[in-house]
């Protein structure tokens, strides 16, 4: 974690100031520390350079840890499945199984092999229009952020697709954040392997209750991250509180009249941010002045099922073929 973050952070539970006890640091880097709230006495550690600012009162459902670590455990317990996934040539595997192989390669630290497997999987998991629209949004964000030198805070970074692109193409410091400490540790090891860890900090917190002071974030980004936050409630108001500059949120929207997918979206409680009309209403109600930028439309289909894992699909949506509107929501 970079030292400049100390001045930006507060207690996420009560917004109190923090006392820092730093036991491992350089001039610009904090490896091990403990931050104590002066008001409520909550403690937040920094371990392996990752700040842990999760509050105990919000429920935790670490889907990243369940998926990636659960996959490795399942393979360890089922050697036959492990051989079916890891031994064949990549081209002989179903697209979903190439994706799961990439996850397992990452877990084992075989990052170059993981990249090859994931690239091979993606071209058959997703339509060309889906991939083109998604890449177009990331390119747009990079272009918008190419001017300026302040830190960029990326929300719900997950496996750090956008973070990695920003580190490759920009000279600005980046803060990768996620609810899951496990996925941040794995992403940090991957970025370090590729020599990209010098300008990135990592903080784990719940986006509904961030550890940033009022107006301390100049630039906030997210790559399809907002709908992944469970029970978002006042999420957008919290992001409005901490952001003094701009939010660039890569988003895609499902048609509201697409009943098959809309039903699944409603059942999962995701309609607030996966439908254009309601998403814009929520931003407006939360005090954001938001514009739709770089919009494009592309067909999307359900990801093909796994053969090795008996029909498991990498993505839960869409459940039927549809047309997605992609864009960057530019908020100020």
VODO-366415 format. One record per residue (C-alpha): residue number from 0; chain; x, y, z. Coordinates in steps of 0.05 Angstrom, whole numbers, plus 5000, padded with zeros to 4 digits. Example, Ala and Ser with C-alpha at 12.3 -4.5 7.8 and 13.67 -1.06 7.14 Angstrom:
+-----+----+------+-------+------+
!   i ! ch ! east ! north !   up !
+-----+----+------+-------+------+
!   0 !  A ! 5246 !  4910 ! 5156 !
!   1 !  A ! 5273 !  4979 ! 5143 !
+-----+----+------+-------+------+
REM end
This chain:
+-----+----+------+-------+------+
!   i ! ch ! east ! north !   up !
+-----+----+------+-------+------+
!   0 !  A ! 5000 !  5000 ! 5000 !
!   1 !  A ! 5029 !  5067 ! 4980 !
!   2 !  A ! 5042 !  5116 ! 5037 !
!   3 !  A ! 5001 !  5173 ! 5005 !
!   4 !  A ! 4938 !  5134 ! 5022 !
!   5 !  A ! 4946 !  5146 ! 5097 !
!   6 !  A ! 4921 !  5218 ! 5088 !
!   7 !  A ! 4861 !  5195 ! 5047 !
!   8 !  A ! 4835 !  5141 ! 5095 !
!   9 !  A ! 4788 !  5141 ! 5155 !
!  10 !  A ! 4748 !  5090 ! 5195 !
!  11 !  A ! 4695 !  5061 ! 5148 !
!  12 !  A ! 4650 !  5045 ! 5208 !
!  13 !  A ! 4644 !  5113 ! 5241 !
!  14 !  A ! 4687 !  5161 ! 5197 !
!  15 !  A ! 4734 !  5172 ! 5255 !
!  16 !  A ! 4807 !  5191 ! 5246 !
!  17 !  A ! 4859 !  5136 ! 5247 !
!  18 !  A ! 4922 !  5126 ! 5288 !
!  19 !  A ! 4975 !  5087 ! 5248 !
!  20 !  A ! 5026 !  5039 ! 5276 !
!  21 !  A ! 5071 !  5021 ! 5218 !
!  22 !  A ! 5120 !  4964 ! 5228 !
!  23 !  A ! 5145 !  4953 ! 5157 !
!  24 !  A ! 5153 !  5009 ! 5107 !
!  25 !  A ! 5198 !  5044 ! 5058 !
!  26 !  A ! 5194 !  5117 ! 5037 !
!  27 !  A ! 5134 !  5104 ! 4992 !
!  28 !  A ! 5108 !  5035 ! 5012 !
!  29 !  A ! 5073 !  5006 ! 5074 !
!  30 !  A ! 5080 !  4930 ! 5079 !
!  31 !  A ! 5054 !  4916 ! 5150 !
!  32 !  A ! 5015 !  4963 ! 5195 !
!  33 !  A ! 4955 !  4971 ! 5240 !
!  34 !  A ! 4907 !  5030 ! 5237 !
!  35 !  A ! 4864 !  5043 ! 5299 !
!  36 !  A ! 4802 !  5088 ! 5299 !
!  37 !  A ! 4808 !  5144 ! 5350 !
!  38 !  A ! 4733 !  5145 ! 5359 !
!  39 !  A ! 4707 !  5073 ! 5360 !
!  40 !  A ! 4774 !  5036 ! 5370 !
!  41 !  A ! 4763 !  4991 ! 5309 !
!  42 !  A ! 4828 !  4962 ! 5281 !
!  43 !  A ! 4846 !  4954 ! 5208 !
!  44 !  A ! 4910 !  4917 ! 5190 !
!  45 !  A ! 4956 !  4922 ! 5130 !
!  46 !  A ! 4983 !  4854 ! 5112 !
!  47 !  A ! 5028 !  4837 ! 5052 !
!  48 !  A ! 5018 !  4909 ! 5030 !
!  49 !  A ! 4942 !  4902 ! 5027 !
!  50 !  A ! 4899 !  4946 ! 5071 !
!  51 !  A ! 4841 !  4908 ! 5103 !
!  52 !  A ! 4784 !  4956 ! 5117 !
!  53 !  A ! 4724 !  4910 ! 5121 !
!  54 !  A ! 4673 !  4924 ! 5176 !
!  55 !  A ! 4645 !  4865 ! 5216 !
!  56 !  A ! 4572 !  4888 ! 5213 !
!  57 !  A ! 4561 !  4879 ! 5138 !
!  58 !  A ! 4550 !  4807 ! 5113 !
!  59 !  A ! 4607 !  4776 ! 5074 !
!  60 !  A ! 4597 !  4732 ! 5013 !
!  61 !  A ! 4665 !  4725 ! 4981 !
!  62 !  A ! 4644 !  4697 ! 4913 !
!  63 !  A ! 4715 !  4705 ! 4884 !
!  64 !  A ! 4745 !  4662 ! 4940 !
!  65 !  A ! 4689 !  4611 ! 4933 !
!  66 !  A ! 4699 !  4604 ! 4858 !
!  67 !  A ! 4775 !  4604 ! 4850 !
!  68 !  A ! 4796 !  4569 ! 4914 !
!  69 !  A ! 4735 !  4523 ! 4910 !
!  70 !  A ! 4758 !  4502 ! 4840 !
!  71 !  A ! 4827 !  4483 ! 4864 !
!  72 !  A ! 4800 !  4444 ! 4924 !
!  73 !  A ! 4751 !  4408 ! 4878 !
!  74 !  A ! 4808 !  4388 ! 4832 !
!  75 !  A ! 4851 !  4364 ! 4889 !
!  76 !  A ! 4794 !  4321 ! 4914 !
!  77 !  A ! 4779 !  4294 ! 4844 !
!  78 !  A ! 4844 !  4275 ! 4808 !
!  79 !  A ! 4806 !  4249 ! 4748 !
!  80 !  A ! 4774 !  4317 ! 4736 !
!  81 !  A ! 4841 !  4350 ! 4747 !
!  82 !  A ! 4872 !  4308 ! 4692 !
!  83 !  A ! 4813 !  4322 ! 4645 !
!  84 !  A ! 4821 !  4397 ! 4655 !
!  85 !  A ! 4897 !  4405 ! 4658 !
!  86 !  A ! 4927 !  4351 ! 4613 !
!  87 !  A ! 4893 !  4357 ! 4545 !
!  88 !  A ! 4916 !  4406 ! 4492 !
!  89 !  A ! 4882 !  4474 ! 4501 !
!  90 !  A ! 4847 !  4470 ! 4433 !
!  91 !  A ! 4813 !  4404 ! 4452 !
!  92 !  A ! 4778 !  4435 ! 4512 !
!  93 !  A ! 4709 !  4467 ! 4511 !
!  94 !  A ! 4712 !  4544 ! 4517 !
!  95 !  A ! 4686 !  4542 ! 4589 !
!  96 !  A ! 4739 !  4491 ! 4608 !
!  97 !  A ! 4794 !  4534 ! 4578 !
!  98 !  A ! 4769 !  4590 ! 4624 !
!  99 !  A ! 4770 !  4545 ! 4685 !
! 100 !  A ! 4839 !  4521 ! 4665 !
! 101 !  A ! 4861 !  4593 ! 4664 !
! 102 !  A ! 4835 !  4603 ! 4735 !
! 103 !  A ! 4872 !  4542 ! 4759 !
! 104 !  A ! 4936 !  4563 ! 4724 !
! 105 !  A ! 4931 !  4630 ! 4760 !
! 106 !  A ! 4921 !  4595 ! 4826 !
! 107 !  A ! 4985 !  4556 ! 4813 !
! 108 !  A ! 5024 !  4617 ! 4792 !
! 109 !  A ! 5029 !  4598 ! 4718 !
! 110 !  A ! 5009 !  4668 ! 4695 !
! 111 !  A ! 5032 !  4666 ! 4623 !
! 112 !  A ! 4997 !  4600 ! 4611 !
! 113 !  A ! 4935 !  4628 ! 4645 !
! 114 !  A ! 4934 !  4688 ! 4598 !
! 115 !  A ! 4939 !  4643 ! 4537 !
! 116 !  A ! 4883 !  4599 ! 4562 !
! 117 !  A ! 4837 !  4657 ! 4579 !
! 118 !  A ! 4849 !  4692 ! 4512 !
! 119 !  A ! 4832 !  4626 ! 4476 !
! 120 !  A ! 4770 !  4618 ! 4519 !
! 121 !  A ! 4743 !  4688 ! 4511 !
! 122 !  A ! 4740 !  4687 ! 4435 !
! 123 !  A ! 4692 !  4628 ! 4439 !
! 124 !  A ! 4655 !  4646 ! 4503 !
! 125 !  A ! 4633 !  4715 ! 4478 !
! 126 !  A ! 4610 !  4743 ! 4412 !
! 127 !  A ! 4657 !  4788 ! 4373 !
! 128 !  A ! 4610 !  4846 ! 4386 !
! 129 !  A ! 4611 !  4833 ! 4461 !
! 130 !  A ! 4687 !  4834 ! 4463 !
! 131 !  A ! 4693 !  4894 ! 4417 !
! 132 !  A ! 4644 !  4935 ! 4458 !
! 133 !  A ! 4678 !  4916 ! 4523 !
! 134 !  A ! 4748 !  4932 ! 4498 !
! 135 !  A ! 4722 !  4997 ! 4469 !
! 136 !  A ! 4699 !  5020 ! 4538 !
! 137 !  A ! 4766 !  5004 ! 4570 !
! 138 !  A ! 4802 !  5041 ! 4514 !
! 139 !  A ! 4756 !  5101 ! 4524 !
! 140 !  A ! 4771 !  5102 ! 4599 !
! 141 !  A ! 4846 !  5099 ! 4586 !
! 142 !  A ! 4841 !  5156 ! 4537 !
! 143 !  A ! 4802 !  5200 ! 4586 !
! 144 !  A ! 4852 !  5187 ! 4642 !
! 145 !  A ! 4914 !  5198 ! 4600 !
! 146 !  A ! 4915 !  5271 ! 4623 !
! 147 !  A ! 4929 !  5281 ! 4696 !
! 148 !  A ! 4975 !  5252 ! 4748 !
! 149 !  A ! 4934 !  5239 ! 4811 !
! 150 !  A ! 4916 !  5170 ! 4838 !
! 151 !  A ! 4859 !  5130 ! 4806 !
! 152 !  A ! 4816 !  5088 ! 4853 !
! 153 !  A ! 4786 !  5028 ! 4818 !
! 154 !  A ! 4724 !  4998 ! 4851 !
! 155 !  A ! 4708 !  4923 ! 4852 !
! 156 !  A ! 4773 !  4908 ! 4815 !
! 157 !  A ! 4767 !  4833 ! 4818 !
! 158 !  A ! 4818 !  4801 ! 4773 !
! 159 !  A ! 4842 !  4871 ! 4753 !
! 160 !  A ! 4828 !  4872 ! 4679 !
! 161 !  A ! 4820 !  4948 ! 4677 !
! 162 !  A ! 4874 !  4959 ! 4730 !
! 163 !  A ! 4924 !  4920 ! 4688 !
! 164 !  A ! 4907 !  4962 ! 4626 !
! 165 !  A ! 4915 !  5026 ! 4666 !
! 166 !  A ! 4983 !  5005 ! 4693 !
! 167 !  A ! 5006 !  4987 ! 4622 !
! 168 !  A ! 4982 !  5051 ! 4590 !
! 169 !  A ! 4983 !  5106 ! 4643 !
! 170 !  A ! 5037 !  5133 ! 4690 !
! 171 !  A ! 4988 !  5149 ! 4746 !
! 172 !  A ! 4984 !  5110 ! 4811 !
! 173 !  A ! 4926 !  5062 ! 4816 !
! 174 !  A ! 4888 !  5036 ! 4877 !
! 175 !  A ! 4856 !  4968 ! 4864 !
! 176 !  A ! 4799 !  4953 ! 4912 !
! 177 !  A ! 4753 !  4894 ! 4924 !
! 178 !  A ! 4709 !  4863 ! 4976 !
! 179 !  A ! 4752 !  4800 ! 4972 !
! 180 !  A ! 4821 !  4802 ! 5004 !
! 181 !  A ! 4836 !  4735 ! 4970 !
! 182 !  A ! 4826 !  4760 ! 4899 !
! 183 !  A ! 4869 !  4821 ! 4914 !
! 184 !  A ! 4926 !  4778 ! 4939 !
! 185 !  A ! 4922 !  4735 ! 4876 !
! 186 !  A ! 4918 !  4796 ! 4831 !
! 187 !  A ! 4978 !  4827 ! 4866 !
! 188 !  A ! 5020 !  4765 ! 4855 !
! 189 !  A ! 5000 !  4766 ! 4781 !
! 190 !  A ! 5016 !  4840 ! 4772 !
! 191 !  A ! 5083 !  4829 ! 4808 !
! 192 !  A ! 5099 !  4772 ! 4761 !
! 193 !  A ! 5090 !  4819 ! 4701 !
! 194 !  A ! 5128 !  4876 ! 4734 !
! 195 !  A ! 5066 !  4920 ! 4743 !
! 196 !  A ! 5063 !  4924 ! 4819 !
! 197 !  A ! 5105 !  4987 ! 4829 !
! 198 !  A ! 5048 !  5038 ! 4822 !
! 199 !  A ! 4989 !  4997 ! 4848 !
! 200 !  A ! 4961 !  4996 ! 4919 !
! 201 !  A ! 4908 !  4947 ! 4943 !
! 202 !  A ! 4854 !  4958 ! 4994 !
! 203 !  A ! 4798 !  4910 ! 5013 !
! 204 !  A ! 4732 !  4941 ! 5035 !
! 205 !  A ! 4657 !  4939 ! 5024 !
! 206 !  A ! 4639 !  4992 ! 4972 !
! 207 !  A ! 4576 !  5008 ! 5012 !
! 208 !  A ! 4621 !  5032 ! 5068 !
! 209 !  A ! 4687 !  5056 ! 5041 !
! 210 !  A ! 4748 !  5079 ! 5083 !
! 211 !  A ! 4759 !  5143 ! 5043 !
! 212 !  A ! 4749 !  5212 ! 5072 !
! 213 !  A ! 4697 !  5260 ! 5043 !
! 214 !  A ! 4719 !  5284 ! 4975 !
! 215 !  A ! 4787 !  5250 ! 4979 !
! 216 !  A ! 4782 !  5211 ! 4913 !
! 217 !  A ! 4797 !  5252 ! 4851 !
! 218 !  A ! 4783 !  5196 ! 4800 !
! 219 !  A ! 4740 !  5134 ! 4811 !
! 220 !  A ! 4734 !  5078 ! 4760 !
! 221 !  A ! 4700 !  5011 ! 4756 !
! 222 !  A ! 4697 !  4957 ! 4703 !
! 223 !  A ! 4628 !  4925 ! 4706 !
! 224 !  A ! 4636 !  4926 ! 4781 !
! 225 !  A ! 4575 !  4963 ! 4807 !
! 226 !  A ! 4523 !  4907 ! 4793 !
! 227 !  A ! 4568 !  4857 ! 4829 !
! 228 !  A ! 4558 !  4893 ! 4896 !
! 229 !  A ! 4504 !  4858 ! 4935 !
! 230 !  A ! 4446 !  4898 ! 4965 !
! 231 !  A ! 4473 !  4964 ! 4936 !
! 232 !  A ! 4423 !  5008 ! 4974 !
! 233 !  A ! 4459 !  5074 ! 4985 !
! 234 !  A ! 4521 !  5053 ! 4946 !
! 235 !  A ! 4519 !  5111 ! 4897 !
! 236 !  A ! 4510 !  5162 ! 4952 !
! 237 !  A ! 4572 !  5133 ! 4986 !
! 238 !  A ! 4611 !  5139 ! 4922 !
! 239 !  A ! 4586 !  5211 ! 4914 !
! 240 !  A ! 4611 !  5226 ! 4985 !
! 241 !  A ! 4682 !  5205 ! 4972 !
! 242 !  A ! 4691 !  5231 ! 4900 !
! 243 !  A ! 4710 !  5303 ! 4887 !
! 244 !  A ! 4725 !  5292 ! 4814 !
! 245 !  A ! 4698 !  5242 ! 4764 !
! 246 !  A ! 4670 !  5172 ! 4762 !
! 247 !  A ! 4681 !  5130 ! 4700 !
! 248 !  A ! 4639 !  5067 ! 4705 !
! 249 !  A ! 4642 !  5016 ! 4649 !
! 250 !  A ! 4571 !  4989 ! 4645 !
! 251 !  A ! 4525 !  4948 ! 4602 !
! 252 !  A ! 4449 !  4948 ! 4602 !
! 253 !  A ! 4399 !  4894 ! 4586 !
! 254 !  A ! 4334 !  4912 ! 4549 !
! 255 !  A ! 4277 !  4917 ! 4600 !
! 256 !  A ! 4230 !  4881 ! 4552 !
! 257 !  A ! 4276 !  4821 ! 4549 !
! 258 !  A ! 4234 !  4781 ! 4598 !
! 259 !  A ! 4277 !  4719 ! 4604 !
! 260 !  A ! 4338 !  4757 ! 4626 !
! 261 !  A ! 4298 !  4810 ! 4663 !
! 262 !  A ! 4268 !  4756 ! 4707 !
! 263 !  A ! 4336 !  4731 ! 4728 !
! 264 !  A ! 4361 !  4802 ! 4739 !
! 265 !  A ! 4301 !  4817 ! 4784 !
! 266 !  A ! 4308 !  4753 ! 4823 !
! 267 !  A ! 4381 !  4771 ! 4836 !
! 268 !  A ! 4363 !  4842 ! 4857 !
! 269 !  A ! 4406 !  4872 ! 4801 !
! 270 !  A ! 4354 !  4912 ! 4762 !
! 271 !  A ! 4375 !  4978 ! 4794 !
! 272 !  A ! 4441 !  4979 ! 4755 !
! 273 !  A ! 4431 !  4931 ! 4697 !
! 274 !  A ! 4375 !  4970 ! 4664 !
! 275 !  A ! 4391 !  5037 ! 4633 !
! 276 !  A ! 4330 !  5076 ! 4657 !
! 277 !  A ! 4335 !  5055 ! 4730 !
! 278 !  A ! 4410 !  5062 ! 4732 !
! 279 !  A ! 4407 !  5134 ! 4708 !
! 280 !  A ! 4351 !  5149 ! 4758 !
! 281 !  A ! 4392 !  5120 ! 4815 !
! 282 !  A ! 4453 !  5162 ! 4796 !
! 283 !  A ! 4410 !  5225 ! 4792 !
! 284 !  A ! 4376 !  5211 ! 4859 !
! 285 !  A ! 4445 !  5202 ! 4891 !
! 286 !  A ! 4470 !  5271 ! 4870 !
! 287 !  A ! 4510 !  5251 ! 4809 !
! 288 !  A ! 4509 !  5290 ! 4744 !
! 289 !  A ! 4519 !  5231 ! 4697 !
! 290 !  A ! 4527 !  5226 ! 4622 !
! 291 !  A ! 4527 !  5164 ! 4577 !
! 292 !  A ! 4591 !  5163 ! 4538 !
! 293 !  A ! 4620 !  5118 ! 4482 !
! 294 !  A ! 4555 !  5078 ! 4475 !
! 295 !  A ! 4555 !  5018 ! 4429 !
! 296 !  A ! 4508 !  4959 ! 4420 !
! 297 !  A ! 4527 !  4886 ! 4412 !
! 298 !  A ! 4495 !  4817 ! 4414 !
! 299 !  A ! 4508 !  4773 ! 4474 !
! 300 !  A ! 4494 !  4700 ! 4485 !
! 301 !  A ! 4496 !  4652 ! 4544 !
! 302 !  A ! 4567 !  4627 ! 4555 !
! 303 !  A ! 4574 !  4555 ! 4531 !
! 304 !  A ! 4573 !  4502 ! 4587 !
! 305 !  A ! 4633 !  4464 ! 4614 !
! 306 !  A ! 4643 !  4392 ! 4594 !
! 307 !  A ! 4690 !  4374 ! 4651 !
! 308 !  A ! 4645 !  4405 ! 4704 !
! 309 !  A ! 4578 !  4379 ! 4679 !
! 310 !  A ! 4547 !  4440 ! 4647 !
! 311 !  A ! 4574 !  4495 ! 4693 !
! 312 !  A ! 4576 !  4562 ! 4657 !
! 313 !  A ! 4627 !  4617 ! 4671 !
! 314 !  A ! 4573 !  4672 ! 4671 !
! 315 !  A ! 4503 !  4672 ! 4700 !
! 316 !  A ! 4478 !  4724 ! 4650 !
! 317 !  A ! 4452 !  4726 ! 4597 !
! 318 !  A ! 4408 !  4664 ! 4602 !
! 319 !  A ! 4382 !  4676 ! 4532 !
! 320 !  A ! 4412 !  4712 ! 4472 !
! 321 !  A ! 4401 !  4787 ! 4476 !
! 322 !  A ! 4429 !  4855 ! 4456 !
! 323 !  A ! 4469 !  4895 ! 4506 !
! 324 !  A ! 4481 !  4969 ! 4506 !
! 325 !  A ! 4552 !  4984 ! 4529 !
! 326 !  A ! 4577 !  5051 ! 4553 !
! 327 !  A ! 4618 !  5090 ! 4603 !
! 328 !  A ! 4576 !  5126 ! 4655 !
! 329 !  A ! 4614 !  5191 ! 4665 !
! 330 !  A ! 4594 !  5221 ! 4731 !
! 331 !  A ! 4614 !  5287 ! 4763 !
+-----+----+------+-------+------+
REM end
